[in-house]
Amino acid sequence: MKITIYGKKGHAHTVAFKNFLRMAEIDFEYKDLAIDIKAQEHSKELYEGEIKYPTLIVDDEIYKTPTSDMFNKVMKELKLRG
């Protein structure tokens, strides 16, 4: 399973999602939209020209601007615990 988070340093949901994955010792890739040009372009494709965050990508499934409740639901469905 490949997990990627697009986010921004200091953004509450981004920080919370990264902390959850770190505490659960789950490997993930983090893309900082403030500096990662390729991630910015992908974000614009996903959000009709805008850069929005966070974005959670699990394998080929994309969760656009998930709330904490949505993130927790996805983690539960994947049987991942923090």
C-alpha positions as CSV (number, residue, x, y, z in Angstrom):
1,M,0.0,0.0,0.0
2,K,1.3,3.4,-0.9
3,I,0.1,6.4,1.0
4,T,0.8,10.0,-0.1
5,I,-0.2,13.2,1.6
6,Y,-0.2,16.6,-0.2
7,G,-0.2,19.3,2.4
8,K,1.4,22.5,3.8
9,K,3.7,22.9,6.8
10,G,1.7,24.0,9.8
11,H,-1.7,23.2,8.4
12,A,-3.7,21.6,11.1
13,H,-5.1,18.6,9.2
14,T,-1.8,18.0,7.4
15,V,0.0,17.9,10.7
16,A,-2.6,15.6,12.3
17,F,-2.6,13.2,9.4
18,K,1.2,13.0,9.3
19,N,1.3,12.5,13.1
20,F,-1.2,9.7,13.0
21,L,0.8,7.8,10.3
22,R,4.1,8.4,12.2
23,M,2.6,7.2,15.5
24,A,1.3,4.1,13.8
25,E,4.6,3.5,12.1
26,I,3.0,3.5,8.7
27,D,5.2,4.5,5.8
28,F,3.9,7.4,3.7
29,E,5.2,10.1,1.4
30,Y,4.6,13.7,2.2
31,K,4.6,16.4,-0.5
32,D,4.8,20.0,0.6
33,L,2.7,22.0,-1.7
34,A,4.6,25.2,-0.8
35,I,7.7,23.9,-2.5
36,D,6.9,20.8,-4.6
37,I,6.1,22.0,-8.1
38,K,5.1,18.6,-9.4
39,A,2.6,18.1,-6.5
40,Q,1.3,21.7,-7.1
41,E,0.5,20.8,-10.7
42,H,-1.2,17.5,-9.7
43,S,-3.2,19.4,-7.1
44,K,-4.3,21.9,-9.8
45,E,-5.5,19.0,-11.9
46,L,-7.5,17.5,-9.1
47,Y,-9.1,20.8,-8.0
48,E,-9.9,22.5,-11.3
49,G,-6.8,24.8,-11.3
50,E,-6.5,25.4,-7.6
51,I,-4.0,24.2,-5.0
52,K,-5.9,22.7,-2.1
53,Y,-4.8,20.7,0.9
54,P,-4.7,18.2,2.4
55,T,-5.1,15.6,-0.2
56,L,-4.8,11.9,0.8
57,I,-3.8,9.4,-1.8
58,V,-4.0,5.7,-1.0
59,D,-2.7,3.6,-3.9
60,D,-5.0,4.9,-6.7
61,E,-7.8,6.2,-4.5
62,I,-7.8,10.0,-4.0
63,Y,-9.5,11.7,-1.1
64,K,-9.8,15.4,-1.8
65,T,-9.5,17.7,1.2
66,P,-10.6,15.0,3.7
67,T,-11.9,16.0,7.1
68,S,-10.5,14.3,10.2
69,D,-13.6,12.2,10.3
70,M,-13.0,11.1,6.7
71,F,-9.4,10.4,7.4
72,N,-10.2,8.3,10.4
73,K,-12.8,6.4,8.4
74,V,-10.3,5.6,5.7
75,M,-7.7,4.5,8.2
76,K,-10.3,2.2,9.9
77,E,-11.3,0.7,6.6
78,L,-7.7,0.0,5.8
79,K,-7.3,-1.5,9.3
80,L,-4.6,1.0,10.3
81,R,-4.4,2.3,13.8
82,G,-2.5,5.2,15.3
